């Protein structure tokens, strides 16, 4: 249904080149740089856009939503007031693009999911709820024994195991390619280890720079080494290194349901700036 009068409908454009997509989306996303750090960091992370879905929804000339998807991952979305969410749903339906789930600020994710369930035989369930944190100044945690070092090629096998273990802990063990991801991150100098007594005990990465910040990811401590402050000291040292290099902010996302990590990051100086949710779609069982 077209809107009344001379009001034009929201238009959804798909991009096939990362540079064109970035030019269209970046200024809109920078309006909430911390909350949109994943989408802003994509141009440096997505090496092959062949199968990527890169969408910008506009109300007139102005972007009102950005949505991207790299199968088999779920759709990631920013902005998206209800009319824009509906326009994106219509685009996906017309072009017969399947969506396994959606990640976005809570209201936008739920609006999209409800609309998607109206036009496809699926139901939605909450997978995980995240808090986005931003840091401008590090408050050092109680010191732990050991020190930080950059990960090297000799660490790839171990990091591959840890990436897979990390993914399994957050419900993404099905993604696969963990060793390949670790190798890529090490090659690009993005992974760091906390080493105690010559033995790696924790990892973290700093990836996907935005205009003013960078995202801290893959924070993991070997299970038998937990509770000794290794990851806290690693994240603090890595965050300070990024600020010392000229970054204004560091960003990270944590599971709302993990009070321990949320408390640790707050004590370190990370401040919550937004909340998002990932909703996954399952086949409907009501015969639709």
C-alpha positions in Angstrom: 0.0 0.0 0.0 1.4 3.4 -1.0 1.3 6.2 1.6 -1.4 8.9 1.2 -0.8 12.2 -0.7 2.6 13.0 -2.1 4.6 11.2 0.6 7.1 8.9 -1.0 7.7 5.4 0.5 10.9 4.5 2.1 13.4 3.2 -0.5 15.8 0.3 0.2 19.0 0.1 -1.9 21.3 -2.8 -2.0 25.1 -2.2 -2.5 27.5 -4.6 -4.1 30.7 -2.6 -3.4 31.9 -1.9 0.1 33.2 1.6 -0.7 29.8 2.7 -2.1 28.0 1.1 0.9 30.3 2.8 3.4 29.9 6.2 1.7 26.1 5.8 2.0 26.0 4.5 5.5 28.9 5.9 7.5 27.6 9.3 8.4 24.3 7.9 9.6 26.0 5.2 11.7 28.5 7.7 13.2 25.5 9.4 14.9 25.7 6.5 17.4 29.3 5.4 16.9 29.6 3.1 20.0 26.2 1.4 19.4 27.0 1.0 15.7 30.6 -0.1 16.1 30.0 -3.5 14.5 28.5 -2.0 11.3 31.0 0.8 11.2 33.9 -1.7 11.4 32.6 -3.9 8.6 34.5 -2.2 5.8 37.8 -3.2 7.3 36.6 -6.7 8.3 34.6 -8.0 5.3 37.1 -9.1 2.8 34.6 -10.6 0.3 31.2 -9.0 -0.3 30.1 -11.5 -2.9 27.5 -13.1 -0.7 27.0 -10.1 1.6 23.8 -8.3 1.9 24.4 -4.5 2.3 21.2 -2.4 2.6 20.5 1.2 3.2 16.9 2.4 3.7 16.2 6.1 2.9 13.3 8.4 3.7 13.9 10.8 0.9 17.7 11.5 0.7 18.3 10.7 4.3 19.3 7.2 5.6 17.0 5.9 8.3 18.2 2.4 8.6 21.2 0.2 7.7 21.0 -3.6 7.5 23.7 -6.1 6.6 24.0 -9.8 6.6 26.9 -12.2 5.8 25.4 -15.8 5.7 25.2 -17.9 7.7 25.1 -15.1 10.3 22.0 -13.2 11.1 20.9 -9.8 9.9 22.4 -6.8 11.7 20.4 -3.6 11.7 20.8 0.0 12.9 18.2 2.7 13.1 15.1 1.2 11.5 12.0 3.0 12.9 8.9 0.9 12.1 8.3 2.2 8.6 11.9 1.4 7.7 11.8 -2.0 9.3 8.7 -2.8 7.2 10.5 -1.5 4.0 13.4 -3.8 4.7 11.1 -6.8 5.4 9.3 -6.1 2.1 12.6 -5.9 0.2 13.8 -9.2 1.7 10.5 -10.9 0.9 10.3 -9.6 -2.7 13.9 -10.7 -3.4 13.3 -14.1 -1.6 16.2 -13.6 0.9 16.1 -15.9 3.9 17.0 -14.5 7.3 18.0 -16.7 10.2 17.7 -14.0 12.8 18.1 -10.3 13.5 20.4 -8.3 15.8 19.6 -4.7 16.6 18.6 -2.3 19.4 15.8 -4.0 21.2 12.8 -2.1 19.9 14.0 -2.3 16.2 14.8 -6.0 16.5 11.4 -6.8 17.9 9.6 -4.7 15.4 11.5 -6.4 12.5 10.9 -9.8 14.0 7.2 -9.3 14.4 6.9 -8.0 10.8 9.0 -10.9 9.5 6.8 -13.4 11.2 3.8 -11.9 9.5 5.1 -12.7 6.0 7.1 -15.9 6.6 6.2 -19.2 8.4 8.6 -18.6 11.4 8.5 -17.6 15.0 11.1 -15.7 16.9 13.0 -16.4 20.1 15.5 -14.4 22.1 19.0 -15.7 21.6 21.1 -13.2 23.6 20.8 -9.6 24.9 23.8 -7.4 24.8 25.0 -4.2 26.5 27.3 -2.0 24.5 30.0 -0.4 26.5 32.3 2.6 25.7 35.6 3.5 27.4 37.5 6.7 27.3 39.8 6.2 30.3 41.1 3.0 31.9 40.9 2.3 35.6 43.5 -0.4 36.1 42.2 -3.6 37.8 44.1 -5.3 40.6 47.3 -6.6 39.0 47.7 -10.2 37.9 51.0 -12.0 37.3 52.3 -12.0 33.8 52.2 -9.6 30.9 50.5 -8.9 27.6 52.1 -9.7 24.2 50.9 -9.7 20.7 49.9 -13.1 19.3 52.2 -14.7 16.8 52.0 -17.4 14.1 53.1 -20.0 16.7 49.9 -19.3 18.7 47.4 -19.9 15.9 46.5 -23.5 16.8 45.9 -22.6 20.4 43.9 -19.5 19.5 41.8 -21.5 17.1 40.9 -23.8 19.9 40.1 -20.9 22.2 38.0 -19.1 19.5 35.9 -22.3 19.0 35.5 -22.7 22.8 34.5 -19.0 23.1 31.9 -19.4 20.3 30.5 -22.5 22.0 30.1 -20.6 25.2 28.1 -17.9 23.6 26.0 -20.2 21.4 27.8 -19.7 18.1 29.8 -22.9 17.9 28.0 -23.9 14.7 29.8 -21.1 12.7 33.0 -23.1 12.1 36.2 -21.8 10.7 37.6 -20.9 14.1 41.2 -21.7 13.2 40.9 -19.7 10.0 39.6 -16.8 11.9 42.4 -17.0 14.5 45.0 -17.2 11.7 43.5 -14.1 10.0 43.4 -12.1 13.2 47.0 -13.0 14.0 48.1 -12.2 10.5 46.5 -8.8 10.8 48.1 -8.2 14.2 44.7 -8.0 16.0 45.1 -10.7 18.6 46.8 -10.4 22.0 47.6 -12.8 24.8 48.2 -12.6 28.5 51.1 -14.8 29.3 52.1 -16.0 32.8 55.3 -18.0 33.4 55.8 -18.3 29.6 52.3 -19.9 29.1 49.4 -18.2 27.3 46.4 -18.0 29.7 44.0 -15.5 28.1 43.3 -13.8 24.8 41.6 -10.7 23.5 41.4 -8.9 20.2 41.2 -5.3 19.0 39.5 -5.1 15.6 37.3 -3.1 13.3 38.4 0.5 13.8 35.8 3.2 13.5 36.5 6.9 12.9 37.2 7.4 16.6 37.3 4.0 18.3 38.0 0.3 18.1 36.2 -2.8 19.3 37.5 -5.3 21.9 36.5 -8.8 21.1 37.1 -12.5 21.8 37.9 -12.1 25.5 38.6 -15.6 26.8 40.5 -17.2 29.6 41.3 -20.9 29.7 38.8 -22.5 32.1 41.5 -23.8 34.5 43.0 -20.3 34.7 39.9 -18.3 35.5 39.4 -16.2 38.6 43.0 -14.8 38.6 42.5 -11.5 36.9 44.2 -12.5 33.6 41.4 -11.4 31.2 40.8 -8.2 33.2 44.4 -7.2 33.0 44.6 -8.1 29.4 41.5 -6.0 28.4 42.7 -3.1 30.5 46.2 -3.2 29.0 44.9 -3.7 25.4 42.3 -0.8 25.9 45.1 1.5 27.2 47.2 0.6 24.3 44.4 1.7 21.9 43.9 5.0 23.7 47.7 5.6 23.7 47.7 5.1 20.0 45.2 7.9 19.5 41.8 6.2 19.7 39.2 8.3 21.6 37.1 5.2 22.6 37.2 1.5 23.0 34.0 -0.4 22.6 32.8 -3.9 23.6 29.6 -5.9 23.9 28.7 -8.2 26.8 25.9 -10.6 27.5 23.4 -8.9 29.8 23.0 -12.2 31.5 26.7 -12.3 32.6 26.9 -10.1 35.7 30.5 -11.0 36.4 31.9 -9.6 33.1 29.6 -6.6 33.3 30.8 -5.8 36.8 34.5 -6.2 35.8 34.2 -4.0 32.7 32.4 -1.2 34.6 35.1 -1.2 37.3 37.6 -0.9 34.5 36.0 2.3 33.2 33.6 0.9 30.5 30.2 2.7 30.6 27.0 1.3 29.1 25.7 3.3 26.2 23.1 1.0 24.6 21.4 -2.4 24.6 20.7 -4.7 21.7 19.2 -8.1 21.3 19.7 -11.0 18.9 16.5 -12.8 17.9 16.6 -16.1 16.0 13.9 -17.4 13.8 12.5 -21.0 14.0 10.0 -22.8 11.7 6.5 -22.2 12.9 4.7 -25.2 14.2 1.1 -23.9 13.7 0.8 -25.1 10.1 1.4 -21.6 8.6 
